[in-house]
Amino acid sequence: MILDILQVVLAILLTGAILLQARGTNVGLAFGGDGSFYRTRRGIEKKLHIATVVIAILFFATALTNSLFTF
């Protein structure tokens, strides 16, 4: 029960973090445009990226734990 609630909360946080990152993407890249330049993440963008990775790992871990302990 607790794992289910935690997984839903992590799913909502992960969705929000991904949507916040997608806000800065270029529309031309979505339609096959050339995205050949490299840009480093700095400041809040870097922290948001790291938080997204951590939330994704926690979500995967809770999903795996939930599937192993569900009868």
PyMOL commands that set and color helices and strands:
alter all, ss='L'
color gray80, all
select helices_A, chain A and resi 2-22+27-30+44-69
alter helices_A, ss='H'
color red, helices_A
deselect
rebuild
show_as cartoon
